Amino acid sequence: MPRREHDDACPLAELAQFHCQLLHNRILCQPVERVFRMCPRRPAVEVTHLVEYDAQMRPYLPDALPEYTPPVAHDSQQE
């Protein structure tokens, strides 16, 4: 799969958190995978519900998606 320009500017970061419950004097924890889009000078944005996975199980954003996500930076020269 080819790397897209937005992948380089805003890489994806994976995070594993755990959801735990107490069941009959035992603690049962299940992993919860989360994916964030990390753009410079912008807050991280969770994109877990938008990503797809390649054959090596690496997350990526579908090609049509970047138009719906925030830009990498805003043009400060606009009036």
Protein Blocks (a to p, Z undefined) as FASTA:
>chain_A
ZZdfklmmmccddddddddddeehiacdddddddddddehiacddfklmpccdfkopacd
dfklmmmpccfbdcfkbZZ
